Amino acid sequence: MAEYIRIGTSYFKKVKRPTTSGDLKYTLLSWNRQTIVDDHGKSHLEDIEKYEGFIVKPSHNNYKLVIDNFYNEYKPLSHDLNIDYNTGSIFITLEFMDHIFSEQLEIGLDYLTILWLYPTQILPIFCLVSEERNTGKTTFLNWLKLIFEENMTMNKNEDFRSRFNSDWSQKIIVAIDEVLLDKREDSERIKNLSTSQTFKTEAKGIDKLETPFFGKFILCSNNENNFILIDENEIRYWVRKIPPITNYSDKFEKKLIEEIPQFVAFLNSRKIQSENKSRMWFTKKQIHTKALENLVKGTKANLEKELLYVIDDMLEEFELKEIKLTTGDLHDAIKDSYYKVSQFRIMQLVKEKWKLDNPNSSYDKYFKSVIPGSSEWQISSTNKKGRCYTFKRDFIKNLLNC
């Protein structure tokens, strides 16, 4: 007979749903009470297990499906934690870990151990970058997916930006392959979520619900310099440049998968070597890399292009051959689209790289307004005083074409 449960006032049916890989995974499907009565008779309702509601309580070595009569939505793993292991039984895995983490191998193993033993612990945003092919970035994500199974999700950029987030908001790992989150709001969102303890989950047709959030972000990109905007004082990113795998083969990946049971047992008994020294466990110094420095430099370089596009848009919009703007005007124009930038940094770029000066003078500040009594727009201006730069259309076009 089919297995049903009631959670709150709603009924669900436990089913085994086929996956694209050919496996079967348990899932709950919303089920109609009358359908159960039609199929099995009214008396069957009395035998259905009843729970107060849903809860999300992550655990990998002490999992409980029911906690104080609440049904746990975190998924149980299929691994046998009592398997015997030794370093020889995970030789290929440790070799792969050395490839990913290199001189930071111990920290990398600590990262995975903490993820396994303490799933609610906040951890850095881990980024794997490389412009080269066959580095193992995607293999690393697929391998983690086999370890954490249904509790990890592989997302695209648009999935992260979507307001509907119920498919990833309760996962232990939120991975984004070929990531390109180059908008200021993307950077702010992922940064805030990385240290948040709660999150408003939203699904189509369902009201927002505040739930615990314990997700760890892992980002992979072929763009080493500007796949995300990052401030030079940011401490939440751990960025590693991954070199190509020189001896890659199908046998290597197959062996990596075969060693997962032993590696899981290894994680379950491994002692963490790093002391808990910060909110994200590791210190800024511990996770600092040259790849992080390059990402910060790439963010700074993007500032120039963003400014050029903003000024060019103004010249087009207001149909001008030249426009005068102060440092403050430029800052106001860019602050909503660019990640934390100071007026000093803007002034430094315009003066030192573009070789423009900003003498004190009066200038016209342009804006669009609705024509009274109609729905049409008009270009208006107001006279201001300040230290302004003069940007000519040809000058901006030449810089954009460089």
Secondary structure by P-SEA (a helix, b strand, c coil): cbbbbbcccbbbbbbbccccccbbbbbbccccaaaaaacccccccccbbbbcbbbbbbbccccccccccbbbcccccccccccccccccaaaaaaaaaaacccaaaaaaaaaaaaaacccccccbbbbbbcccccaaaaaaaaaaaaccccbbbbccccccccccccccccccccccccccccaaaaaaaaaaacccccccccccccbbbbbbbbbbbbbccccccccccccccccbbbbbbcccccccaaaaaaaaaaaaaaaaaaacccccccccccccccccccccaaaaaaaaaaaaaaaaaaaaaaaaaaaaacccbbbbcaaaaaaacccccccccaaaaaaaacccccccccbbbbbbbbccccccccbbbbbbbbbbcbbbbbcaaaaaaaaac
